[in-house]
Amino acid sequence: MGIRITGTGLFHPTETISNEELVETLNAYVERYNTENADKIAVGELPERRGSSADFIEKASGVKSRYVVEKSGVLDPARLRPHLRERSDDEISLQAEWGVIAAKQAMQNAGVGPEDIDVVILACSNIQRAYPAVAIEIQSALGIQGYAYDMNVACSAATFGLKQAADAIKSGARRVLLVNVEITSGHTDYRSRDCHFIFGDVATASIIEDTETKEGFEILDIHLFTQFSNNIRNNFGFLNSSEETSRDDKQFRQDGRKVFKDVCPLVAKIITGQLEKMQIPADDVKRFWLHQANANMNQLVAKLVLGKEAEADRTPIILDEFANTSSAGVIIALHRTGNQVDAGEYGVICSFGAGYSVGSLIVQKRKAG
């Protein structure tokens, strides 16, 4: 027997925002801000804000567009956040609603029903509330028995979640439903030139089970790593309301240059170490499903592992359409391109992000027994 990913699911909202639309909004906000604060800017009390361009965004990241839960609020320079209706406690939460949709697709693709699943894990970078766990709400909505819990390892949450799923199966669970719901537009600072373009909204789900009778990606090795860094940080939390002053960094912030410099060689070293341990030549890896944050990062990681430039299809990129969907990105890439891998061929599923954190899996496509 072998622990395999036997089905995945994907849901995204219908509304999209192009780089051009986002830049038009940012530049309108910047112009108004600089005009309203001209005196303070002139004497150095406030920094002058800078606008951006669609070409800069695409060159720096590879992002061209993103899906969002609601675009009119995001594109309003006076608001810069989505319009969301507050739901009553008797209604399903937005995050659970999206998770259920993605989960049903994953369950259908894996050929399983609610009665076949013992564990539900919601793993993502931002969870809608502290408690009750959104995973338990998803569990209830789907009619699944057993247990459920939320976990957060930022952009690495999906791969860390796959490790928890594998461990649960080794401890006796039949199947695990892993859900990654990222409503990132709720924590994006659309005033920031460095951050406003990065994220998109999406939900993914995966079924993990111990089987030889189903086709899937068998998990051969998992490596998890964390190292504390402030270079990616989100300071939003329940203690904010008790603080006497309000800083301007309560939402996502990162030092992108430092992250690029630190993370790329770290990720490449981890993947290389796994392949060497498994005695799998790097050239035998058919697909590298890497965290969908930055196309340039993924190209460099693959080059460091392979010792040469990687073909474009070898490191599938979905961030041009979806932007950075945090934990969900690697699952979207797997969902979209997993059928390009034949039985017996290898793949790498690796996500990385705040913490720093890195989760890397070596997988092999298996036929149904």
Secondary structure, 3 states (H helix, E strand, C coil): CCEEEEEEEEECCCCEEEHHHHHHHHHHHHHHHHHHCHHHHHCCCCCCCCCCCHHHHHHHHCCCEEECCCHHHHCCCCCCCCCCCCCCCCCCCHHHHHHHHHHHHHHHHHCCCHHHCCEEEEECCCCCCCCCCHHHHHHHHHCCCCEEEEECCHHHHHHHHHHHHHHHHHCCCCEEEEEEEECHHHCCCCCCCCCCCCECCEEEEEEEEECCCCCEEEEEEEEEEECCCCCEECCCCCCHHHCCCCCCCCCCEECHHHHHHHHHHHHHHHHHHHHHHHCCCHHHEEEEEECCCCHHHHHHHHHHHHCCCCCHHHCCCCHHHHCECHHHHHHHHHHHHHHHCCCCCEEEEEEEECCCEEEEEEEEEECCC
